[in-house]
Amino acid sequence: AARSVGVALVGLKGTALHRLGVYLPGDRPMADIDLLVEPEDAPAAAALLCELGYVASFEQWKHQAFKPQQGEAVAGLGEHRDAPINIELHTRIQERLPVSSVEITARIRPERPQPGLNPYPSIGALMCHLLLHAAGGICHRTIRLMHLHDLALLATRMGPRDWEQLWEDTSIPPWWALPPLLLLQRYYRAVVPPAVMARLHADCPALLRMRAARQTLTAASCSNLWLSALPGIEWPRSLDEARQYLHSRVVPSAESRKERADMLQTQLWLQDQPWVRHTQARRLVTRLTRPVPRTDMMYVVRAALDGYLQPA
């Protein structure tokens, strides 16, 4: 369909892993499909998705989300085959870590994109994107074991030249790649060349490097029961950025407030949760006086126990 309207798209992350044969059909759950499009082609791509039966759901700094016109979210534990597949349309590939953005769009776009669905320029480019996405997950405490498994499987296909693409842009050292690779090595056999790890150690700020060396999957994921007041505080690379981060936690920007409102409307696990509707000041005071469980974690716990708690 994209080819017929002259729009070039890049299938991102899980789509690309399936295309490479890293996974067999049905092996890897995908709650959504990520696509990269040139900014000037984004309106045409959005119109195409609407013609295919999707409607715009919400838009944030990272992507524009579309959901099927038909189908409702499935309330329950884990992924579900009947859950509708959303599409997230990106014009840039970036992550906030946690305030400043790291952008790698240029290395993800094909040199000569063709109308239709395009692959990544190389395996190294795909690895860069997976690592940046995993870095964002660690920073914001949302990484999943599946993300580490993606890295482990793709790493077995990487050669020295592929790893070298982490340093393709000399103006942006890949300091953010060390934490996900250290976490990968904690749970998988050593699949990353020692020379690569040594270079990344040199690029990574000392505080982040020290914290990442002790990081566990539980602490960096939604499995961590307690809400952190300052998730990702070790990621700022300067005092000025740390001050910006602290200010954003006390006084959220208008963009952050809008993003939160959109999440309340679209994410099933946030609905009917009183905590997320409190003011920022009340949430801060509460976290200073007692531990607060994460709403996403409690949603999963309740779903897991639902069958056991029903009367016989």
Residue pairs with C-beta under 8 A, 6 or more apart in sequence:
1 48
1 51
1 52
2 8
2 9
2 45
2 48
2 115
2 116
2 117
3 114
3 115
3 116
4 115
5 44
5 48
5 115
6 44
6 115
7 37
7 41
7 44
7 45
7 48
7 115
8 37
8 38
8 41
8 110
8 113
8 114
8 115
8 116
8 118
9 35
9 36
9 37
9 45
9 116
9 117
9 118
10 35
10 36
10 37
10 108
10 109
10 110
10 113
10 117
10 118
10 119
10 120
11 19
11 33
11 34
11 35
11 117
11 118
11 119
12 34
12 35
12 36
12 90
12 93
12 108
12 129
13 34
13 126
13 129
13 130
13 133
13 150
14 23
14 28
14 30
14 33
14 34
14 150
15 30
15 33
15 34
15 35
16 119
16 120
16 126
17 23
17 28
17 126
17 150
17 153
17 154
18 25
18 28
19 119
20 123
20 126
20 157
22 150
22 153
22 154
22 157
23 153
28 146
28 150
29 79
29 146
30 85
31 79
31 83
31 85
31 86
32 65
32 85
32 86
32 87
32 88
33 85
33 86
33 87
33 88
34 63
34 87
34 88
34 90
35 45
35 87
35 88
35 89
35 90
36 90
36 91
36 93
36 105
36 108
36 109
37 45
37 89
37 90
37 91
38 91
38 109
38 113
39 91
39 92
42 64
42 89
42 91
45 89
46 56
46 64
46 66
46 89
49 66
49 87
49 89
50 56
50 66
53 68
53 69
53 70
54 66
54 67
54 68
54 69
54 87
55 66
55 67
55 68
55 69
56 64
56 65
56 66
57 65
57 66
57 67
57 86
57 266
58 64
58 65
58 262
58 265
58 266
59 65
60 255
60 258
60 259
60 262
61 96
61 255
61 259
62 88
62 90
62 94
63 88
63 89
63 90
64 88
64 89
65 86
65 87
65 88
65 89
65 266
66 86
66 87
66 88
66 89
67 84
67 86
67 266
68 84
68 85
68 86
70 84
71 82
71 83
71 84
72 84
73 83
73 84
73 268
74 80
74 82
74 83
75 268
75 303
76 303
77 300
77 303
77 304
77 306
92 103
92 105
93 103
93 104
93 105
93 108
93 129
93 132
94 101
94 102
94 103
94 104
94 105
95 101
95 102
95 132
95 133
95 135
95 136
95 139
95 176
96 136
96 139
97 135
97 136
97 139
97 176
97 232
97 235
98 139
98 140
98 231
98 232
98 233
98 235
98 236
98 245
99 236
99 241
99 244
99 245
99 248
100 236
100 237
100 241
102 132
102 135
102 172
102 176
104 128
104 129
104 132
104 169
104 172
106 169
107 121
107 125
107 128
107 165
107 168
107 169
108 120
108 121
108 125
108 128
108 129
109 121
110 118
110 119
110 120
110 121
111 121
120 126
120 129
122 162
122 165
123 154
123 157
123 158
123 162
124 158
124 161
124 162
124 163
124 164
124 165
124 166
124 168
125 165
126 154
127 151
127 154
127 155
127 158
127 162
127 163
127 165
127 166
128 165
128 166
128 168
128 174
128 177
130 147
130 150
130 151
130 154
131 151
131 166
131 174
131 176
131 177
131 180
131 181
132 176
132 177
133 147
134 143
134 147
134 148
134 151
134 180
134 183
135 176
135 177
135 179
135 180
136 142
137 143
137 144
137 147
137 180
137 220
137 221
138 179
138 180
138 183
138 212
138 215
138 220
139 231
139 232
139 235
140 231
140 232
141 219
141 220
141 221
141 222
141 224
141 228
141 231
141 232
142 221
142 222
143 180
143 183
143 217
143 220
143 221
144 221
144 222
145 187
145 217
145 221
147 180
148 180
148 183
148 184
148 187
148 188
148 217
151 180
151 181
151 184
152 184
152 188
152 191
155 184
155 191
155 192
156 191
160 193
163 192
163 193
163 196
166 174
166 177
166 196
166 200
167 173
167 174
167 199
173 203
174 200
174 203
175 200
175 203
175 204
175 205
175 208
175 237
176 204
177 200
177 203
178 197
178 200
178 201
178 203
178 204
178 208
178 209
178 212
179 204
179 208
179 212
179 215
181 192
181 196
181 197
181 200
182 212
182 213
182 215
183 212
183 215
183 216
183 217
183 220
184 191
184 192
185 191
185 192
185 197
186 215
186 216
186 217
187 217
201 209
204 212
205 237
207 234
208 234
208 235
208 237
211 234
217 223
218 224
222 294
222 296
222 297
222 300
223 297
224 294
224 297
225 293
225 294
225 297
226 291
226 292
226 293
226 294
227 287
227 291
227 292
227 293
227 294
229 249
229 284
229 287
229 288
230 245
230 246
230 249
232 245
233 242
233 245
236 242
236 244
236 245
248 256
249 284
250 280
250 284
251 280
252 260
252 280
260 276
263 270
264 270
264 271
264 276
264 277
268 299
269 295
269 296
269 299
269 300
270 276
270 295
270 296
273 295
273 299
275 283
275 292
275 295
276 295
278 286
283 292
286 292
